Amino acid sequence: MRDRQTDEYDKKVDELRTKIKGLDQLKVRDDVFDEYTLLGLYKLLSRGWITAMGGPISTGKEANVYHADRDGTTVAVKIYLTRTANFKKMQDYITADRRFINIGKTRRDIIFAWTRKEFSNLKRAEKVGIPVPHPLVFDRNVLVMEFLGDENGAFPQLRLSEFEDAQAVYDEIIEYIRLLWKKAKLVHGDLSEYNILFGKGHPYLIDMGQAVTLDHPHAPGFLKRDLEQLNRFFNERCITREVPDILEELCGSSPQ
């Protein structure tokens, strides 16, 4: 039998669904704001982490990011898509991560774990001084974090940015990679000009969900790929370092 509390909970979720779908600027679809997402948003709203939802910052195959208000402060709300996210890719990254060995195997289990994984990775990166969006809270497939932007809007991706000193930007990102490996004991695993933002004269790392710890069997290979991707973007913009040299410095050898 349903009790009054359950009925009230369902009523609030239905109200939230109606409210979100009524915001034309969100251009929402059922595969974004499904029942699990609405439950997570309702919980975050009821606890004060979100005051109101706003329009999209970015959309993608794995997740959408939205503006949201928290008592007058703009925050970013990242929603992993429970129906369309690349479940197999996520599973491959999580399976060998010792932090998540006891999670379930369903699509929902993997995506919820992925959200928790990004929250954890952001905290580890931030702790060692790497500029990332400050993670605030997560619930189910919803992650609330600092909004990276200013009065003109969100900071642009590196590929769309204009910077006077490409060498300084490249060197700064290399230092982030070094700090991730040496201090945070992480490898980003998918680093490119698409998941580095640039604002206020500095790069910021984002999309840390796939980052793995150094005991992951593919960590050295992921590091090599990150460096190659970075060099590909900067090769015609500044002097880049040889990937084998950086690998030798960080991990003592170059993965094949």
N, C-alpha and C positions, 0 to 999 in steps of 0.2 A: 504493500500500500504506500502511496505517496503521502508525505507529510507536508505541512504548511511551508516549512523552510525550503523543501525541494521545489514546490510550486512557485514560490517567490523567486527562487534562483532562476528557474526556467523563464519566468516572466521578464526578469532583468536582462537575460541573454537575448530574448526576443526583441526587447526594446533597443538593445545595443545593435542587433542586426538591422533593425529598421533605421536607426539613426545613422549607422555607417553607410548603408545603401542609399540613404537620402543625401549624402554628400557627393554631389556630382563630380567634384574635382578628383575624387579618389578613383573613379572609373573602376569600381570593384566588380569582381566576378565571384561566383560561388566557389571557385577553386582557390581563391585567396582567403576570403573570410568565411571559412567553413566552420563547423561546430567547434572543433578543437581550438581554432584560432580565436573565435568569439569568447569561448570560456576563458582562455588565457588573458585576453584583453579585458574582459569583465573583472577578473581577479585583480589585474594591475590597476584598473580604474578604481575599484572599490578600496584598494589600499593606498591610493593617492599617488602612485607612481606616474600616472597619466591623468591629466585633467580633461583633455579633448584631443581628438585625432585631427590631423590636417591632411594636406595633399602629398602626393608622392615626391620623393627626392630622386629615387632611381628604381627601375624595375629590371628583373632578370629572370633567367630560367630557374634559379635556385631560390631566390628570395626577392622581396620588394622592401624598400626602405621608405618610411613616411615621416613627414614632419609631425610632431605632436607637441602639445603644451603641457607643462608641469608647473602649475601655479605661477604663470607668467614667464617661465623660462622655456625656450625651445629645446626639445630633445629629439632624438632620432629613434624610431621604432622599426626594427628589422623583423620581418615576418618570413620565416621559411615556409615554402609552399608544400604542404603535406601531400598534395595530389600530383604535382608535376616536378618536384625536385628530383635530381638525379640520384635515386636511391642506391644504385649499384656503386657509383663513385664514392658516395658518402660511406658506404659499408666498407669499401676497400681501405679508406683512410682510418676508420675507427677500429677495424678488426684487430690490428696489431698494436693498438694503443693500450698500454697496460692500465691506464686510468679508467678505461671503459670496458673491461673484460666481462663484466657481469650484466650488461644491458641485454634486453630482449632482441629478437631478430626481425620483428615486424617493421614495416615502413615507418609507422608512427614512433616506435621505440628508437629507431636510428635517427630520425629527424629531431626528436626531442633531445637525444644525447648530443647531436651535432650542435644544437643551440647552447646547451650547457658547456660543450667543448669550446665554442667560440668565446663565451663569457670567461672561462678559465684561462684561455690563451691570452685574451686581452689583458687580464689582470697580471699575468706573469710578464708580459711585454712591458706594460706600464710600470711595473715595480722596478725594472732595471733601467728606466729612463727613456724608453722608446716612445715617440709621439704616436699614440693610437687614440681612438675614441674611448673615453673613460666609460667602462661598463657599469651600469647602475643596477639592473635586476633582470631576471629572465623568468618566464613561465611557459611551460610547454614549448611551442615553436616560436615564441615571441621574445625578442631581446630589446631592452630599452638601454640606450647609451647616449653619451654626449653627442650633441650636434656639432659637426665640424664645419664651420662657416662663419660668416659675418653678416653685416647689414645688406650686403649684395647677394646673399644666398649661400648655398653650400659650396665648399671648396671644390674646384674642378679636378678631374682625374689628371694625372701627370701628362698623359698624351695630349690633353687639351690646354695645357698650361704654358704660360710664357715666363721664362726665367732668364735673367741676365747672365748668371754664372753657372753654366751647366756642370762645370767641373766640381764646384762646391756642392751642388745637389747630388751628383753621383757619389762623391766621397762621403757625404752624409748618409746616404742609403747603404753604402758598403759598411759604414760603422754600425748602422742599425742591424744589419745581417750578422755582424760580428758579435754585437751585444746579445742578439737572440740566441746565437749558438753558444757563446761562452758563459753568459750570465743567466739567461732565461731557460737555457737548455731546450730550445725550440728551433725548428726550421719552418719558415712560412709555408713553403710547399707549393705556392701558386703565385709567386711574385711577378708582377709585370706592370706596365704603365697603366693598366686598367684598375688595379687595386692599390695604387699609391695616389693619394690626393696631395695637392700643393696649395698652400695658403700661408699668408703672413711670412713669406720668404723661406718656408721649410716644407719638406715632404712629410706626409703622415701615412703610416701603414694601416690598411683596413682589410676586411675579409679574412679574418684569422681562423675561421672555422676548421679549415683543413690542416692547420699547423700541427706538426707532430713533435713528440719528444725525441731526444737523441737515441733512445734505445729502440726506436722504430726501425725495422730492417731496411727501409727505404730512405731513411733520413739523409745519408750522404748523397744519394742520387737526387733527392729533392733539392738539397743545397746546391748541387752542381747545376741543376736546371734553373733554379732561381738566379744564379749568377750569370748564366748564359742568356737568360731573358733580359736581365738588366743591361748587360753589355750590348745586346742586339739593339736596344733602344738608344743607348748613349754612344755607340761607336762613331757616329757621324757628328756628334755634338761636343765631345771632349775626349781626353785621353783616358782609356779604360785599362784596367789591370788584367793580366792573364788569369783566366779561371783556374788553371792548375796551381798557380802560385798562391792564390787566395785559399784554395782547398788545402794545400800543404800547410799553410799558416794556421788554419782553423782546426783541421782534423788530422794532420800528419801524413795524408796521402790523398790521391785523386781517385775517386770511384770510377770504375769503367762504365 
